[in-house]
Amino acid sequence: YWTVEGMAGLEYAASTKPRFEVADRLLRDSSGAIDVGTLQRILRDHSYNDGVGSDSTVCCHGASGSTLASFIVDIASRAMWVCEGAPCECDYDEVPFRWNDETTSSR
């Protein structure tokens, strides 16, 4: 349990299980059609709490903490999408990976 002032008595990782279960269900529901947009929707999800962010939603907003950032990496397209802040409140910015000829040729 937290001992920090303002959070004292809150269970440290109580939200981990429901957040995992919702994300896992959403991934399974999207099986065969998962793309960057699907992952962004999952990371923005608040369905565990009827659409309102809480400690137990994938996009966490609660007494014990909040999602500060998230990112998605697509190895095949050599790009990453970065969201600085809660995914439900911010856009994802694409960051392409660039390889110079020297790096590529040494592989």
C-alpha positions in Angstrom: 0.0 0.0 0.0 1.1 3.6 -0.7 2.5 5.5 2.2 2.9 8.8 0.3 0.8 11.7 1.6 -2.4 12.0 -0.3 -2.3 8.4 -1.5 -1.8 6.6 1.9 -3.8 3.4 2.1 -4.3 2.9 -1.7 -3.3 -0.5 -2.9 -0.1 -0.1 -5.0 -0.9 -2.2 -8.1 -4.7 -2.9 -7.7 -5.4 -1.5 -11.2 -2.9 -3.7 -13.0 -5.2 -6.7 -13.4 -8.3 -4.9 -14.7 -6.2 -2.8 -17.1 -4.5 -5.9 -18.5 -7.8 -7.8 -18.8 -9.5 -5.0 -20.8 -6.4 -4.5 -23.0 -6.2 -8.2 -23.6 -9.9 -8.5 -24.5 -9.7 -5.6 -26.9 -6.7 -7.1 -28.6 -8.4 -10.5 -28.9 -11.6 -8.8 -30.2 -9.4 -7.1 -32.9 -7.5 -10.3 -33.8 -6.6 -10.4 -37.5 -7.2 -6.6 -38.0 -4.8 -5.0 -35.6 -3.0 -1.9 -36.9 -1.6 1.3 -35.4 -5.1 2.9 -35.2 -6.4 -0.2 -33.3 -3.5 0.1 -30.8 -4.2 3.8 -30.3 -7.8 3.1 -29.5 -6.9 0.5 -27.0 -4.4 2.7 -25.3 -7.1 5.5 -25.1 -9.7 3.1 -23.6 -11.8 4.0 -20.6 -14.4 1.2 -21.0 -13.7 -0.4 -17.6 -15.3 2.6 -15.9 -18.1 3.4 -18.3 -16.1 5.8 -20.4 -14.5 7.8 -17.5 -10.8 7.5 -16.9 -9.9 5.9 -13.5 -7.1 3.9 -11.9 -8.5 0.8 -13.6 -8.9 2.0 -17.2 -6.2 1.3 -19.8 -5.7 5.0 -20.2 -5.3 5.6 -16.5 -6.6 8.6 -14.5 -6.8 8.1 -10.9 -5.8 8.7 -7.3 -2.7 6.5 -7.6 -1.4 7.8 -10.9 -2.1 8.6 -14.5 -0.8 7.5 -17.9 1.9 10.1 -18.7 2.8 8.9 -22.2 2.6 5.9 -24.5 4.2 4.7 -27.7 3.6 2.2 -30.4 6.4 0.7 -32.5 5.8 -0.8 -36.0 9.0 -2.6 -36.9 7.8 -3.5 -40.4 7.2 0.1 -41.4 10.2 1.3 -39.3 8.1 3.9 -37.5 7.1 4.7 -33.9 4.0 6.7 -32.7 4.6 8.7 -29.6 1.9 10.3 -27.4 3.3 12.7 -24.8 0.5 12.8 -22.2 -2.6 10.8 -21.6 -3.6 9.1 -24.9 -7.2 10.2 -24.6 -6.1 13.8 -24.4 -3.2 14.0 -26.9 -2.5 12.9 -30.4 0.1 10.4 -31.5 3.0 11.8 -33.5 4.7 9.5 -36.0 8.5 9.3 -35.7 10.1 7.4 -38.6 13.3 5.4 -38.0 16.0 6.4 -40.4 19.0 4.4 -41.2 22.0 5.9 -43.1 23.7 3.8 -45.8 26.7 3.1 -43.5 24.5 1.6 -40.8 22.5 -0.5 -43.3 25.5 -1.8 -45.2 27.2 -3.0 -42.0 24.4 -5.3 -41.1 
